[in-house]
Amino acid sequence: MPISDWRKSSYSGDSSNCINVAADWRKSTHSADAGNCVNVAASDRAVFLRESDEPDVVLTVTPPALRAFIRAVRAGGFDRTLGK
């Protein structure tokens, strides 16, 4: 069952007049049953990723950017190591 979590919209700036949005977090199907899980929440404009151990740290990307990153990972684009 998804867990709703309220976040301040990134478009609200630093003012006190801000918009909060709810995200329905789900455990990634690629996470094992261990405590270290990746949680995912998505809309048509953004994908939110967080680690279950640190739920206040959230990575926000657009769906096209996440798809491009996944394609690059699958193609071996990040297989090189530093210093070689």
Secondary structure, 3 states (H helix, E strand, C coil): CCEEEEEECCCCCCCCCCCEEEEEEEECCCCCCCCCCEEEEECCCCEEEEECCEEEEEEEECHHHHHHHHHHHHCCCCCCCCCC
